[in-house]
Amino acid sequence: ALLDDGSGYVRYSWSTGSLEPTITVAEAGTYSVIVTDTSGCQGEATYNLRVNAIPEPIISGKGEICPDEMIALGTEQSYVSYEWSNGSQDSTIEVNESGFYSVQVIDENGCEGMGNFNVREGAVPVIDLQGDSVLCEGGQVQMGVGGGFATIRWSTGEGGTSIDIFEPGVYTVTVTNEAECLQSKSFNIRQVARPVANAGPDLKADCTEPALALNSSGSSI
């Protein structure tokens, strides 16, 4: 900081020991100067110098971005002006790509500071359906997706890693991972009729020949 007591005096005596009309200081503190005019009269002035801290903006926002997603980045503190690395001068920005983003700010004291933030690319969750897609009439099948997901939601309204299915049709499961990336997968449950067994017409055993031959050649599935 430059301290100047003006001109028109014949002598200056600063508390730093300088005899120059102006001094440059880099530390906070109290500084004084005694001046002498052409008549030999003296006067004294005191300056209290306060050093403002350099702003350190903290950028907040989602640290991972999913495909086709838009996320917002902003600073946790308020400043007089902003200059983002993407050219925006707004207090917040929206981005749709991974990468490093920075912002240069100016606070109310005119001090400048810079902050950085890394947006990583989030992985899309992979759904591996586990279960039988064929439903016997009057029966049930179970379909699951395993674990490792942050959230799981089935088109039936249920949550959890698996569901029991009693009706044929198309079902969908939607999952998210820790990065909040979303993935959905649909599957078709096909119903088949229960097999009908046919052992042939009723037979009457002959006491002299008790052995009977039965077959299911007439059965239908």
TIDRENTOR-328585 format. One record per atom (N, C-alpha, C, CB): residue in one letter; x, y, z. Coordinates in steps of 0.001 Angstrom, whole numbers, padded with zeros to 6 digits, always signed. Glycine has a CB too. Example, Ala and Ser with C-alpha at 12.3 -4.5 7.8 and 13.67 -1.06 7.14 Angstrom:
A+013190-005690+007800/A+012300-004500+007800/A+013200-003300+007800/A+011308-004473+009046/S+012850-002250+007080/S+013670-001060+007140/S+012900+000030+007870/S+014084-000598+005725/
end
This chain:
A+000843-001188+000000/A+000000+000000+000000/A+000878+001237+000000/A-000953+000006+001215/L+000436+002248-000710/L+001179+003497-000820/L+000552+004523+000110/L+001198+004013-002284/L+001350+005072+001041/L+000887+006120+001946/L+001503+007441+001507/L+001254+005794+003430/D+000635+008446+001341/D+001075+009739+000818/D+000483+010834+001688/D+000655+009924-000676/D+001326+011668+002258/D+000851+012756+003105/D+000751+014068+002331/D+001774+012928+004304/G+000829+013966+001038/G+000687+015169+000220/G+002020+015890+000038/G-000330+016114+000848/S+001998+016986-000696/S+003209+017754-000967/S+003114+019133-000328/S+003445+017881-002483/G+004196+019907-000383/G+004190+021260+000162/G+004867+021377+001505/G+002799+021744+000280/Y+005426+020286+001984/Y+006160+020335+003244/Y+007650+020256+002951/Y+005721+019186+004196/V+008408+020783+003880/V+009860+020785+003662/V+010530+019576+004295/V+010475+022061+004220/R+009795+018909+005204/R+010398+017749+005859/R+009322+016749+006265/R+011214+018185+007090/Y+009677+015470+006121/Y+008787+014356+006484/Y+009555+013403+007385/Y+008250+013609+005210/S+008871+012896+008376/S+009503+011910+009256/S+008464+010825+009573/S+010050+012584+010581/W+008596+009673+008893/W+007659+008563+009073/W+008088+007672+010237/W+007553+007734+007782/S+007121+006969+010770/S+007410+006049+011878/S+008271+004876+011428/S+006110+005529+012487/T+008364+004681+010109/T+009233+003626+009580/T+010688+004080+009492/T+008746+003186+008204/G+010907+005394+009721/G+012253+005949+009584/G+012487+006634+008271/G+013262+004882+009754/S+011537+006497+007332/S+011682+007134+006030/S+011487+008640+006152/S+010681+006544+005026/L+012241+009383+005318/L+012118+010832+005262/L+011531+011291+003933/L+013474+011483+005486/E+010973+010328+003172/E+010396+010631+001875/E+008939+011075+002029/E+010493+009408+000948/P+008417+011788+001032/P+007015+012223+001116/P+006035+011044+001126/P+006688+013148-000053/T+006406+009944+000475/T+005536+008765+000433/T+006326+007537+000849/T+004932+008568-000981/I+005617+006579+001372/I+006237+005295+001698/I+005364+004166+001167/I+006449+005150+003230/T+005962+003036+000902/T+005238+001837+000485/T+005386+000788+001581/T+005768+001295-000890/V+004252+000252+002035/V+004266-000738+003116/V+003518-001984+002674/V+003638-000158+004411/A+003875-003105+003248/A+003263-004384+002870/A+002630-005101+004045/A+004291-005282+002235/E+002648-004497+005224/E+002095-005141+006407/E+001046-004247+007043/E+003204-005472+007417/A+000079-004919+007665/A-000941-004167+008388/A-000330-003539+009625/A-002127-005073+008772/G-000924-002442+010041/G-000417-001782+011235/G-000748-000305+011247/G+001071-001973+011343/T-000235+000390+012253/T-000447+001825+012391/T+000830+002561+011998/T-000870+002188+013840/Y+000700+003511+011103/Y+001840+004294+010616/Y+001568+005771+010876/Y+002096+004036+009094/S+002617+006512+011240/S+002469+007949+011497/S+003560+008722+010778/S+002514+008245+013013/V+003251+009985+010535/V+004218+010860+009882/V+004154+012251+010536/V+003940+010948+008342/I+005308+012818+010747/I+005413+014193+011246/I+005940+015052+010106/I+006351+014287+012516/V+005221+016108+009778/V+005631+016980+008680/V+005989+018366+009220/V+004509+017084+007614/T+006879+019029+008500/T+007303+020394+008848/T+007107+021281+007630/T+008798+020428+009331/D+006407+022408+007820/D+006184+023295+006682/D+007278+024354+006606/D+004802+023962+006780/T+007114+025303+005689/T+008152+026325+005470/T+008283+027281+006639/T+007853+027112+004213/S+007291+027343+007507/S+007355+028225+008671/S+007952+027521+009884/S+005967+028745+009010/G+008280+026236+009740/G+008830+025473+010845/G+007786+024855+011734/G+009704+026332+011655/C+006517+025024+011353/C+005451+024410+012138/C+005326+022932+011777/C+004107+025142+011905/Q+004977+022160+012792/Q+004881+020715+012595/Q+003449+020221+012807/Q+005836+019984+013546/G+003151+019136+012115/G+001878+018457+012278/G+002071+016949+012164/G+000862+018952+011236/E+001149+016226+012723/E+001300+014761+012730/E+000014+014111+012244/E+001662+014243+014151/A+000168+013054+011481/A-000980+012278+010993/A-000702+010800+011215/A-001261+012567+009480/T-001776+010071+011457/T-001660+008631+011707/T-002530+007878+010712/T-002068+008280+013169/Y-002007+006798+010191/Y-002730+005940+009247/Y-002830+004545+009840/Y-002023+005901+007852/N-004034+004021+009828/N-004234+002649+010284/N-004464+001783+009054/N-005437+002541+011290/L-003518+000941+008758/L-003582+000113+007551/L-004080-001281+007887/L-002206+000035+006872/R-005162-001675+007222/R-005719-003022+007401/R-005524-003799+006100/R-007243-002965+007802/V-004968-004988+006196/V-004733-005832+005020/V-005882-006830+004899/V-003355-006576+005120/N-006605-006746+003782/N-007720-007655+003558/N-007230-009004+003039/N-008716-007041+002575/A-007920-010048+003461/A-007541-011394+003017/A-007923-011595+001557/A-008213-012471+003898/I-007117-012370+000864/I-007416-012710-000525/I-008586-013688-000535/I-006163-013321-001246/P-009620-013427-001320/P-010764-014346-001337/P-010374-015718-001884/P-011903-013757-002173/E-010929-016739-001283/E-010689-018114-001722/E-012037-018757-002018/E-009897-018935-000642/P-012564-018536-003215/P-013896-019066-003539/P-013920-020590-003542/P-014352-018546-004896/I-014928-021153-002907/I-015134-022606-002888/I-016293-022920-003828/I-015425-023137-001426/I-015986-023670-004884/I-017010-024021-005864/I-017749-025267-005380/I-016381-024257-007274/S-019053-025199-005395/S-019866-026337-004977/S-020697-026814-006156/S-020777-025964-003779/G-021027-028081-006142/G-021812-028692-007208/G-021586-030182-007219/G-021459-028087-008570/K-022282-030861-008096/K-022157-032303-008225/K-020806-032646-008835/K-023304-032881-009078/G-020086-033573-008206/G-018736-033889-008648/G-018647-034831-009824/G-017990-034461-007539/E-019749-035502-010162/E-019762-036416-011299/E-020958-036089-012187/E-019812-037897-010826/I-020732-036167-013492/I-021793-035845-014439/I-022124-037076-015265/I-021383-034667-015352/C-023406-037315-015460/C-023877-038465-016230/C-024083-038056-017684/C-025190-039032-015632/P-024155-039019-018602/P-024428-038683-020003/P-025738-037918-020159/P-024469-039951-020848/D-025713-036880-020994/D-026893-036052-021282/D-027411-035317-020058/D-027997-036907-021852/E-026560-035117-019067/E-026980-034419-017855/E-026427-032991-017838/E-026515-035190-016602/M-027161-032083-017215/M-026724-030707-017005/M-026648-030469-015505/M-027690-029682-017697/I-025489-029983-015026/I-025330-029720-013597/I-024942-028259-013383/I-024267-030663-012978/A-025252-027751-012207/A-024968-026355-011866/A-023764-026274-010936/A-026199-025691-011208/L-022910-025281-011182/L-021760-024998-010326/L-021868-023564-009828/L-020414-025225-011088/G-021538-023358-008573/G-021579-022013-008001/G-020631-021919-006824/G-023006-021644-007567/T-020436-020717-006316/T-019561-020512-005159/T-020400-020466-003891/T-018730-019208-005310/E-019812-020945-002808/E-020525-020946-001534/E-020617-019539-000942/E-019834-021885-000547/Q-019731-018626-001373/Q-019759-017248-000904/Q-020232-016326-002030/Q-018362-016816-000394/S-020623-015105-001652/S-021051-014111-002635/S-019919-013117-002890/S-022327-013371-002151/Y-019787-012701-004150/Y-018738-011760-004537/Y-019329-010665-005417/Y-017587-012488-005272/V-018520-009627-005650/V-018961-008510-006478/V-018984-008898-007947/V-018055-007300-006269/S-017972-009646-008392/S-017924-010047-009803/S-017353-011449-009931/S-017083-009051-010629/Y-017704-012093-011066/Y-017276-013466-011348/Y-016776-013539-012789/Y-018443-014484-011110/E-015785-014370-013008/E-015302-014648-014361/E-014962-016135-014434/E-014050-013753-014727/W-015873-016919-015044/W-015683-018361-015124/W-014807-018727-016318/W-017034-019074-015218/S-014241-019919-016250/S-013357-020384-017319/S-014101-020608-018627/S-012666-021664-016903/N-015421-020725-018572/N-016196-020885-019810/N-016682-019542-020359/N-017394-021804-019564/G-016233-018447-019730/G-016572-017123-020209/G-017754-016478-019515/G-016841-017187-021641/S-018491-017228-018722/S-019668-016682-018045/S-019251-015734-016922/S-020545-017819-017486/Q-020068-014699-016712/Q-019854-013758-015621/Q-020983-013819-014599/Q-019721-012344-016165/D-021772-014886-014673/D-022843-015089-013709/D-022292-015724-012427/D-023955-015970-014315/S-023078-015664-011376/S-022635-016255-010109/S-022646-017778-010158/S-023520-015771-008965/T-023489-018363-011028/T-023529-019807-011212/T-023481-020123-012700/T-024797-020417-010560/I-023028-021321-013024/I-023001-021768-014416/I-023582-023174-014491/I-021550-021734-014993/E-024050-023550-015682/E-024518-024906-015946/E-023589-025535-016982/E-026007-024912-016441/V-023164-026759-016703/V-022231-027445-017599/V-022783-028823-017927/V-020815-027557-016962/N-022410-029341-019089/N-022859-030675-019502/N-021691-031563-019913/N-023851-030563-020653/E-020485-031181-019502/E-019306-031970-019820/E-018416-032087-018589/E-018529-031344-020994/S-017676-033180-018528/S-016697-033334-017459/S-015491-032447-017746/S-016266-034817-017311/G-014671-032196-016723/G-013478-031382-016906/G-013234-030463-015732/G-013587-030574-018168/F-012171-029642-015848/F-011823-028691-014798/F-012476-027339-015104/F-010274-028544-014673/Y-013087-026750-014074/Y-013704-025441-014197/Y-013123-024528-013113/Y-015262-025538-014082/S-012924-023266-013466/S-012370-022310-012510/S-013168-021010-012565/S-010869-022042-012801/V-013073-020257-011477/V-013734-018961-011420/V-012801-017969-010740/V-015095-019054-010668/Q-012697-016787-011321/Q-011953-015684-010712/Q-012968-014683-010188/Q-010963-015009-011737/V-012806-014307-008920/V-013779-013433-008273/V-013099-012174-007748/V-014492-014171-007129/I-013917-011134-007538/I-013480-009903-006882/I-014465-009634-005746/I-013411-008684-007897/D-013917-009427-004546/D-014796-009193-003405/D-015052-007696-003221/D-014188-009795-002124/E-015773-007347-002160/E-016175-005954-001929/E-014998-005039-001630/E-017159-005886-000791/N-013843-005631-001287/N-012653-004832-001035/N-011786-004664-002278/N-011843-005457+000068/G-012235-005246-003389/G-011459-005164-004619/G-010369-006209-004722/G-010853-003818-004738/C-010341-007147-003792/C-009324-008209-003823/C-009783-009334-004744/C-009047-008759-002392/E-008822-009912-005459/E-009113-010969-006410/E-008675-012327-005878/E-008437-010684-007737/G-009427-013353-006255/G-009084-014719-005877/G-009624-015695-006904/G-009631-015053-004482/M-009134-016927-006853/M-009538-017928-007843/M-009817-019260-007165/M-008453-018095-008922/G-010810-019979-007701/G-011135-021318-007222/G-011265-022280-008383/G-012423-021303-006403/N-011042-023572-008112/N-011100-024604-009148/N-012004-025741-008711/N-009694-025137-009467/F-012550-026445-009706/F-013439-027575-009417/F-013329-028581-010556/F-014922-027102-009229/N-013231-029863-010197/N-013115-030934-011192/N-014427-031703-011262/N-011937-031891-010848/V-015016-031743-012439/V-016224-032527-012673/V-015816-033811-013384/V-017280-031721-013511/R-016021-034952-012719/R-015637-036233-013292/R-016781-036829-014100/R-015205-037201-012193/E-016446-037701-015023/E-017464-038364-015838/E-018004-039583-015092/E-016883-038782-017219/G-019297-039581-014836/G-019918-040683-014107/G-020214-041862-015018/G-021195-040216-013436/A-020055-043059-014494/A-020317-044271-015271/A-021803-044611-015239/A-019485-045453-014730/V-022316-045070-016371/V-023718-045493-016440/V-023848-046877-015809/V-024233-045505-017919/P-024798-047090-014915/P-024943-048411-014296/P-025354-049468-015315/P-025969-048354-013167/V-024864-050684-015109/V-025178-051814-015991/V-026156-052740-015281/V-023885-052588-016401/I-027285-053019-015934/I-028318-053881-015351/I-028176-055287-015906/I-029738-053325-015637/D-028002-056252-015032/D-027921-057665-015408/D-029122-058385-014797/D-026563-058314-014929/L-030146-058589-015618/L-031358-059230-015121/L-031097-060700-014801/L-032493-059102-016148/Q-031652-061133-013684/Q-031461-062505-013231/Q-032824-063094-012888/Q-030497-062568-012005/G-033239-064092-013671/G-034532-064720-013408/G-035067-065413-014640/G-035534-063692-012919/D-036249-066031-014495/D-036893-066782-015569/D-037943-065905-016234/D-037530-068089-015031/S-037942-065844-017559/S-038900-065010-018285/S-040150-065793-018701/S-038236-064409-019516/V-040228-067069-018347/V-041386-067893-018692/V-042188-068174-017419/V-040943-069228-019382/L-043466-067804-017453/L-044349-067952-016304/L-045375-069040-016589/L-045048-066615-015968/C-045404-070061-015740/C-046425-071097-015873/C-047764-070545-015382/C-046028-072378-015078/E-048814-070909-016062/E-050139-070430-015710/E-050452-070749-014251/E-051194-071047-016632/G-050829-069692-013496/G-051148-069861-012086/G-049936-069875-011184/G-051907-071113-011895/G-048748-069727-011751/G-047538-069771-010939/G-046914-068390-010762/G-046530-070713-011562/Q-045643-068375-010464/Q-044923-067127-010276/Q-043461-067315-010660/Q-045046-066637-008820/V-042811-066209-011030/V-041370-066199-011295/V-040776-065039-010525/V-041056-066081-012833/Q-039490-065108-010294/Q-038786-064032-009612/Q-037750-063436-010550/Q-038120-064541-008313/M-037672-062089-010581/M-036691-061400-011399/M-035894-060459-010498/M-037374-060623-012568/G-034584-060448-010684/G-033721-059614-009844/G-032647-058922-010653/G-033081-060447-008756/V-031972-057969-010010/V-030899-057215-010670/V-029599-057255-009872/V-031328-055765-010879/G-029565-057979-008774/G-028358-057982-007962/G-028236-056699-007158/G-027129-058169-008838/G-027097-056531-006501/G-026876-055355-005659/G-025924-054359-006287/G-026345-055774-004317/G-025489-053396-005482/G-024523-052411-005935/G-025121-051131-006481/G-023676-053009-006960/F-026442-050965-006376/F-027085-049754-006881/F-027504-048860-005714/F-028310-050110-007759/A-027553-047568-005967/A-027996-046630-004935/A-029504-046713-004756/A-027579-045192-005289/T-030249-046794-005864/T-031700-046936-005805/T-032151-047925-006870/T-032403-045566-005994/I-033252-048624-006588/I-033863-049564-007534/I-035366-049342-007492/I-033497-051061-007190/R-035985-049192-008664/R-037422-049016-008720/R-037983-049815-009891/R-037790-047523-008845/W-038948-050718-009578/W-039595-051540-010587/W-040869-050853-011059/W-039903-052950-010035/S-041319-051198-012263/S-042540-050599-012806/S-043775-051006-012017/S-042713-050990-014260/T-043656-051990-011172/T-044760-052375-010291/T-044887-051431-009099/T-044566-053806-009799/G-043901-050538-008936/G-043895-049630-007796/G-043046-050121-006649/G-045283-049408-007317/E-042526-051333-006763/E-041724-051910-005689/E-040266-051467-005799/E-041817-053441-005717/G-039559-051565-004674/G-038121-051373-004636/G-037456-052695-004320/G-037728-050298-003602/G-036186-052673-004034/G-035490-053903-003680/G-034819-054538-004883/G-036450-054884-003052/T-033961-055495-004601/T-033164-056113-005659/T-033932-057135-006480/T-031963-056767-005064/S-035110-057570-006026/S-035882-058556-006797/S-037367-058403-006528/S-035431-059987-006457/I-038187-058922-007459/I-039642-058908-007289/I-040203-060264-007706/I-040296-057757-008120/D-041365-060600-007165/D-042108-061786-007580/D-043169-061359-008577/D-042748-062516-006357/I-043265-062084-009684/I-044187-061733-010759/I-045218-062844-010927/I-043424-061488-012087/F-046500-062467-010983/F-047585-063432-011082/F-048371-063296-012385/F-048516-063275-009906/E-048113-062223-013144/E-048850-061983-014375/E-047884-061768-015535/E-049785-060772-014219/P-048257-062214-016736/P-047409-061960-017901/P-047456-060479-018283/P-047851-062837-019095/G-046483-060037-019053/G-046465-058641-019488/G-045059-058103-019559/G-047295-057782-018558/V-044979-056822-019884/V-043691-056123-019980/V-043459-055345-018696/V-043652-055168-021219/Y-042298-055546-018111/Y-041921-054885-016871/Y-040634-054081-017104/Y-041730-055926-015723/T-040439-053065-016260/T-039247-052216-016373/T-038635-052022-015000/T-039593-050844-017013/V-037306-052011-014970/V-036597-051702-013738/V-035671-050516-014019/V-035795-052948-013210/T-035642-049570-013093/T-034800-048381-013216/T-033885-048298-012004/T-035662-047089-013347/V-032594-048087-012264/V-031618-048045-011176/V-030770-046778-011290/V-030717-049310-011197/T-030184-046374-010172/T-029181-045313-010154/T-027987-045792-009352/T-029757-043995-009559/N-026803-045231-009661/N-025614-045557-008892/N-025249-044384-007989/N-024438-045913-009826/E-024086-044470-007350/E-023688-043430-006407/E-023499-042081-007089/E-022409-043831-005701/A-023188-042088-008387/A-023043-040834-009138/A-024387-040273-009574/A-022161-041050-010358/E-025471-040939-009183/E-026840-040554-009546/E-027105-040719-011035/E-027105-039115-009139/C-026281-041517-011712/C-026536-041825-013115/C-027635-042879-013187/C-025237-042317-013833/L-028530-042728-014146/L-029737-043544-014231/L-029684-044467-015437/L-030979-042657-014302/Q-030255-045671-015264/Q-030376-046623-016363/Q-031657-047431-016183/Q-029136-047558-016431/S-032356-047701-017284/S-033580-048498-017238/S-033469-049673-018202/S-034815-047631-017581/K-034191-050753-017867/K-034205-051930-018739/K-035568-052596-018633/K-033066-052932-018362/S-036137-052944-019795/S-037441-053606-019831/S-037279-055083-020197/S-038380-052902-020837/F-038224-055892-019759/F-038194-057321-020052/F-039624-057831-020161/F-037406-058103-018959/N-039803-058904-020927/N-041122-059467-021171/N-041269-060813-020464/N-041368-059624-022678/I-042326-060945-019706/I-042649-062211-019048/I-043747-062891-019871/I-043108-061987-017546/R-043415-064061-020384/R-044344-064817-021239/R-044982-065938-020433/R-043614-065395-022487/Q-046305-066077-020578/Q-047020-067122-019841/Q-047297-068320-020743/Q-048339-066573-019265/V-047109-069523-020194/V-047423-070762-020915/V-048415-071562-020082/V-046127-071601-021204/A-049248-072341-020776/A-050246-073159-020080/A-049576-074324-019370/A-051307-073679-021065/R-050209-074748-018301/R-049696-075918-017604/R-049915-077159-018467/R-050378-076079-016220/P-049016-078129-018455/P-049204-079343-019250/P-050377-080169-018714/P-047916-080189-019252/V-051133-080772-019639/V-052260-081646-019272/V-051861-083091-019569/V-053577-081251-020055/A-051808-083892-018532/A-051398-085292-018712/A-052592-086146-019120/A-050762-085848-017415/N-052363-087113-020050/N-053407-088024-020507/N-052819-089434-020547/N-053964-087598-021915/A-053276-090284-019616/A-052756-091655-019555/A-053590-092638-020380/A-052703-092123-018110/G-054510-092125-021191/G-055328-093016-022006/G-056637-093354-021319/G-054568-094289-022322/P-057485-094190-021933/P-058787-094539-021360/P-058635-095431-020139/P-059658-095231-022402/D-059668-095415-019316/D-059657-096282-018142/D-059629-097743-018584/D-060890-096006-017240/L-058893-098580-017857/L-058772-100000-018134/L-059208-100799-016913/L-057327-100359-018535/K-059755-101983-017202/K-060170-102876-016119/K-059185-104035-016045/K-061631-103396-016336/A-058680-104240-014863/A-057688-105306-014688/A-058347-106673-014760/A-056954-105147-013350/D-057678-107569-015413/D-058100-108959-015502/D-057392-109713-014384/D-057777-109579-016915/C-058173-110411-013587/C-057576-111096-012439/C-056521-112101-012871/C-058651-111797-011625/T-056706-112685-014049/T-055715-113665-014504/T-054483-112988-015063/T-056316-114583-015555/E-054648-111678-015509/E-053500-110909-016009/E-053554-109518-015361/E-053514-110806-017598/P-053049-109430-014118/P-053167-108164-013364/P-052318-107022-013914/P-052784-108397-011933/A-051356-107305-014767/A-050466-106243-015247/A-051140-105439-016344/A-049142-106833-015762/L-051142-104103-016240/L-051694-103202-017242/L-050607-102282-017779/L-052850-102381-016653/A-050697-101927-019020/A-049739-100994-019642/A-050397-099642-019798/A-049245-101521-021024/L-049820-098597-019191/L-050314-097223-019300/L-049280-096396-020053/L-050604-096608-017889/N-049757-095442-020874/N-048815-094522-021531/N-049468-093150-021619/N-048404-095041-022960/S-048646-092165-021817/S-049130-090790-021872/S-048973-090207-023255/S-048401-089928-020864/S-049090-091088-024262/S-048886-090610-025619/S-049931-089578-026033/S-048907-091773-026579/G-051046-089606-025331/G-052093-088645-025674/G-052016-087365-024871/G-053436-089266-025479/S-050958-087205-024082/S-050851-086006-023239/S-050622-084791-024118/S-049703-086149-022202/S-051081-083636-023638/S-050856-082382-024357/S-050134-081402-023474/S-052174-081783-024844/I-049250-080633-024079/I-048493-079624-023339/I-048773-078251-023959/I-046955-079946-023355/
end
